[in-house]
Amino acid sequence: MSITITSNRIMQLFAGVCVLVITACSSNEKKENKAGADTAIVVTVATPSSDQQQSLNISGQIEAGQSANISTRVMGYITKMNVKVGDHVGKGQLLATISNDDILAKRAQSDAMIAEATAALKNAQKDYDRFTALYQQQSASAKELDNVTLQYNSAKSKLEQAKQMRNEVNAMLNYTSLTAPFSGIVTQKTADAGSMANPGMPLLTVEQSGSYQVSASVPENSINQIRQGATAVVTISAINKTINGTIGQINQSSQFTGGQYIIKVSIPDNEKNGLYAGMYANVVIPVKQVVKNKAGDNQVMVPLSCIEHKDQLTGLYTIGNNNTALLRWVRLGKTEGNQVEVLSGLAANEQFILSADGRLFNGVSVKIK
């Protein structure tokens, strides 16, 4: 009898302990769920970008706003070279002279021809006036008047021809005096006094002072992203200087530049100090481009900082059910700057977690900022 009573008490005690354990577990689970809700990680979400603000980096060279190669159109010896490299010259200043003895002889010859033609014209004028009066008095025939008129017109033509020859000689004489087409600096001299000058051969180079621009080459796949008047950041490392310039010219042809399009970036006058033609420069042009894949569709681009790596797998976090973080495995393509292409695993209209205030893991509660 006592054994039975003891057994019943043991069963009662065991049942009570089980109830207490179950109650405690249930209470802990509720507390954990509540704590999880209160400690949700705050995240920032975004959608993939196909429009990227990027910068086109190209190399260029400082050059004068205006430059001229000084040459002659006649052959002859250089009799005087009045300037040297580095000299400042004014517009119209005499730079060099070419021997002109033969041209002076031709001018003397043309002057003699003019004198002869002038005398002949005077005689023809007298005959023409006399025969005109005789014809009016019916003392000369029409045939005689026609002959005199022909001689008079021929004399006028010969005088005009002689004058045109003198004009030609004077023009040739002007080519023997080389003058500066504008105010500037002599930057190159290829011949000295006593050298033979040939037609078209540059003897001097004059560059305009105080006006500079950057000449740069743009590849054909980037030329459509550049607009005239756009801002370009020019950096000259030689003098550690950065300048905000403006795209002033865009060459529309690359036929003679090896497939490259030449652009000119104007530099403000107040930034010219310390600049010299020939300095190398780096030109940065902000461009906005739409990236396409091979099929012609917009690429899905995400920041590299969002990518998670695990062994050979790559993924990123998206928003799952009940506002939880869901690690999505993706296949990546090429990298462009700080962006990477997502080939599969994420659609262009799907959101992904851009940043989080805490450590993310699969299934953790998140709160969108």
C-alpha positions in Angstrom: 0.0 0.0 0.0 2.8 2.4 0.9 4.6 1.5 -2.3 1.6 2.5 -4.4 1.2 5.9 -2.7 4.9 6.6 -3.2 4.6 5.8 -6.9 1.7 8.2 -7.4 3.6 11.0 -5.7 6.6 10.5 -8.0 4.3 10.6 -11.0 2.7 13.9 -9.8 6.1 15.5 -9.2 7.3 14.4 -12.7 4.2 15.9 -14.3 4.7 19.2 -12.4 8.3 19.4 -13.5 7.3 18.9 -17.2 4.7 21.6 -17.0 7.3 24.1 -15.6 9.8 23.2 -18.3 7.3 23.6 -21.1 6.1 27.0 -19.7 9.7 28.2 -19.4 10.5 27.2 -23.0 7.5 28.9 -24.3 8.3 32.1 -22.4 11.9 32.1 -23.7 10.8 31.6 -27.3 8.4 34.6 -27.1 11.1 36.7 -25.5 13.5 35.7 -28.3 11.0 36.6 -31.0 10.3 39.9 -29.4 14.0 40.7 -29.0 14.5 39.8 -32.7 11.8 42.2 -33.8 13.3 44.9 -31.7 16.8 44.4 -33.0 16.0 44.4 -36.8 19.0 45.7 -38.8 18.3 49.0 -40.6 19.2 48.7 -44.3 19.2 50.9 -47.4 17.9 49.3 -50.6 18.4 50.2 -54.3 17.6 49.0 -57.7 20.3 48.1 -60.4 21.6 51.0 -62.4 22.2 51.1 -66.1 22.7 54.9 -66.4 26.1 55.6 -65.0 27.7 58.9 -64.4 31.3 58.2 -65.5 34.3 60.2 -66.5 36.2 60.0 -69.7 39.9 60.3 -69.1 42.1 61.2 -72.1 45.6 62.7 -72.6 46.2 66.0 -74.3 48.8 68.7 -74.8 48.8 72.4 -74.2 49.0 74.5 -77.3 48.7 78.1 -78.2 45.3 79.4 -79.2 46.8 80.5 -82.6 49.9 79.2 -84.3 51.5 80.0 -87.7 54.3 78.6 -89.7 56.1 81.4 -91.5 57.4 80.5 -95.0 58.0 82.1 -98.3 56.6 81.5 -101.8 59.8 82.3 -103.6 63.2 80.6 -103.7 66.2 82.5 -102.6 68.9 83.0 -99.9 67.9 84.3 -96.5 69.6 87.7 -96.3 68.5 88.7 -92.8 67.0 86.8 -89.9 65.9 89.4 -87.4 64.5 87.2 -84.6 65.4 84.2 -82.5 63.5 81.6 -80.5 61.7 83.2 -77.5 61.5 86.7 -79.0 58.2 88.6 -78.6 57.0 90.0 -81.9 54.2 92.4 -82.9 51.8 92.1 -85.7 53.4 93.1 -89.0 57.0 93.1 -87.6 59.7 92.2 -90.1 61.0 88.7 -89.2 63.3 87.8 -92.1 64.1 88.8 -95.7 64.9 86.8 -98.8 67.2 87.8 -101.6 65.3 89.7 -104.2 67.8 90.9 -106.9 66.1 88.9 -109.7 62.7 90.2 -108.7 63.9 93.8 -108.6 65.3 93.3 -112.1 61.9 92.1 -113.3 60.2 95.1 -111.7 62.6 97.4 -113.5 61.7 95.6 -116.7 58.0 95.9 -116.0 58.5 99.6 -115.3 60.2 100.1 -118.7 57.4 98.2 -120.4 54.8 100.5 -118.8 56.7 103.6 -119.9 56.9 102.2 -123.5 53.2 101.2 -123.5 52.3 104.7 -122.1 54.1 106.4 -124.9 52.6 104.2 -127.5 49.1 104.9 -126.1 49.7 108.6 -126.3 50.6 108.3 -130.0 47.6 106.1 -130.7 45.4 108.5 -128.8 46.5 111.4 -131.1 45.9 109.3 -134.2 42.5 108.2 -133.0 41.4 111.8 -132.2 42.7 113.1 -135.5 41.0 110.4 -137.7 37.8 110.8 -135.7 37.7 114.5 -136.6 38.6 113.7 -140.3 35.9 111.1 -140.5 33.3 113.6 -139.1 34.5 116.0 -141.9 34.2 113.2 -144.4 37.9 113.5 -145.1 38.7 110.0 -143.9 37.1 106.7 -144.7 35.5 104.3 -142.2 38.2 101.8 -142.9 40.9 104.2 -141.9 39.0 105.1 -138.7 38.6 101.4 -137.9 42.4 100.7 -138.3 43.3 103.7 -136.1 40.7 102.6 -133.5 42.1 99.1 -133.5 45.7 100.4 -132.9 44.4 102.6 -130.1 42.6 99.7 -128.3 45.7 97.6 -128.7 47.9 100.2 -127.1 45.5 100.4 -124.2 45.6 96.6 -123.7 49.4 96.6 -123.8 49.6 99.3 -121.1 47.2 97.3 -118.9 49.2 94.2 -119.5 52.4 95.9 -118.4 50.7 97.2 -115.3 49.4 93.7 -114.3 52.9 92.4 -114.8 54.2 95.0 -112.4 51.6 94.1 -109.9 52.7 90.4 -110.1 56.3 91.4 -109.6 55.4 93.6 -106.6 53.5 90.6 -105.1 56.6 88.4 -105.5 58.7 91.2 -103.9 56.4 91.2 -100.9 57.0 87.5 -100.5 60.7 88.2 -99.8 59.8 90.1 -96.6 58.4 87.8 -93.9 56.3 89.5 -91.3 54.4 88.4 -88.2 50.7 87.7 -88.9 49.8 88.4 -85.3 51.5 89.3 -82.0 53.1 86.4 -80.3 56.3 84.5 -79.5 58.8 82.9 -81.8 58.8 79.2 -80.8 60.8 77.7 -83.6 63.5 78.7 -86.1 64.6 76.2 -88.7 67.0 78.4 -90.8 69.5 81.2 -90.4 70.8 84.0 -92.6 72.6 82.5 -95.6 70.4 79.4 -95.9 68.4 78.7 -99.0 64.7 79.2 -98.6 62.4 77.0 -100.7 58.7 77.8 -101.4 56.5 76.4 -98.6 59.4 75.5 -96.3 58.6 76.7 -92.8 61.4 79.1 -91.6 59.8 80.2 -88.3 56.9 79.4 -86.1 55.0 82.1 -84.2 52.5 81.2 -81.5 50.0 83.6 -80.0 51.0 84.6 -76.4 48.5 84.6 -73.6 46.0 82.3 -75.1 46.1 78.5 -74.6 44.0 75.5 -75.2 44.4 71.7 -74.8 44.3 69.5 -77.9 43.2 65.9 -77.1 42.2 62.8 -79.0 38.9 61.0 -78.3 38.3 57.4 -79.5 35.3 56.8 -81.8 33.4 54.8 -79.1 33.3 57.9 -76.8 33.0 60.8 -79.2 29.1 60.8 -79.1 29.2 61.3 -75.3 31.0 64.7 -75.7 29.2 68.0 -76.3 30.5 71.3 -77.3 30.4 73.8 -74.4 30.7 71.0 -71.7 33.1 71.4 -68.8 36.3 69.5 -68.7 38.8 69.2 -65.8 42.4 69.7 -67.0 45.3 68.6 -64.8 48.9 69.6 -65.7 51.1 67.5 -63.5 54.3 69.3 -64.4 53.1 72.4 -62.5 50.6 70.6 -60.2 47.7 72.6 -61.5 44.0 71.8 -62.1 41.9 74.0 -64.4 38.2 73.9 -65.3 38.1 74.3 -69.1 35.4 74.3 -71.7 35.2 72.1 -74.8 35.4 74.7 -77.6 35.9 72.5 -80.7 35.0 69.0 -81.8 36.5 67.7 -85.0 33.8 65.9 -87.0 36.2 63.7 -89.0 38.9 61.2 -88.0 40.1 60.6 -91.6 43.5 62.0 -91.0 43.9 61.3 -87.3 44.0 57.5 -87.2 40.4 57.0 -86.1 40.8 59.5 -83.3 38.6 62.7 -83.0 40.5 65.9 -82.0 38.8 68.1 -79.5 40.0 71.5 -78.2 39.5 72.5 -74.6 39.7 76.3 -74.0 41.5 77.5 -70.9 40.4 80.7 -69.2 42.7 83.7 -69.5 43.0 83.9 -65.7 44.5 80.4 -65.5 47.3 80.9 -68.1 50.0 81.7 -65.6 52.7 79.0 -65.5 51.5 77.4 -68.7 53.7 76.7 -71.7 52.8 75.2 -75.1 53.8 71.6 -75.3 53.0 70.7 -71.7 51.2 67.4 -71.3 47.8 67.4 -69.6 45.2 65.0 -68.4 41.6 65.8 -69.4 38.6 64.4 -67.5 35.2 64.9 -69.1 32.1 63.8 -67.1 29.8 61.7 -69.3 26.6 59.9 -68.7 26.3 56.7 -70.7 23.7 53.9 -70.9 25.5 50.6 -70.7 24.2 47.9 -73.1 24.9 44.2 -73.1 25.5 42.1 -76.3 21.8 41.7 -76.8 21.2 45.4 -76.8 19.5 45.4 -73.4 20.4 47.6 -70.5 23.0 45.9 -68.3 22.2 45.2 -64.6 24.9 47.0 -62.7 25.4 47.0 -58.9 28.2 48.4 -56.7 31.1 46.1 -55.9 30.7 46.8 -52.2 27.4 44.9 -52.2 28.8 41.6 -53.4 29.3 38.7 -50.9 31.9 36.0 -51.6 31.7 32.4 -50.3 34.1 29.9 -51.7 33.5 30.1 -55.4 30.1 31.6 -55.1 29.1 35.3 -55.3 25.8 36.8 -54.2 24.1 39.8 -52.7 21.4 40.4 -50.2 17.8 41.1 -51.2 14.6 41.6 -49.2 12.9 38.3 -48.5 9.5 37.5 -47.0 8.6 39.2 -43.7 11.3 41.8 -44.1 14.2 39.4 -43.8 17.6 39.4 -45.5 17.8 36.9 -48.3 21.2 36.0 -49.8 20.7 35.7 -53.6 23.5 33.9 -55.5 24.3 35.7 -58.8 26.6 35.3 -61.7 28.8 38.4 -62.4 30.2 39.8 -65.6 32.7 42.6 -66.3 33.7 45.3 -63.9 33.5 49.0 -64.8 34.9 51.3 -62.2 33.2 50.6 -58.9 30.3 48.8 -60.7 30.0 45.2 -61.7 27.6 43.6 -64.2 25.1 41.0 -62.9 24.5 38.5 -65.7 21.9 36.4 -63.9 20.2 36.1 -60.5 18.9 39.7 -60.2 16.4 41.4 -62.4 16.6 45.1 -63.4 13.5 46.0 -61.3 14.4 44.0 -58.2 15.7 45.7 -55.0 18.9 44.7 -53.3 20.4 45.8 -50.0 22.8 48.6 -50.7 24.1 49.1 -47.1 23.3 48.0 -43.6 23.9 49.3 -40.1 24.8 45.8 -38.9 26.1 42.4 -40.0 23.8 40.7 -42.4 23.1 37.0 -42.6 20.5 34.9 -44.2 17.1 35.3 -42.5 18.0 38.2 -40.2 15.2 40.7 -39.7 15.8 44.0 -41.5 14.1 47.4 -41.5 14.2 49.5 -44.7 15.4 53.0 -44.1 
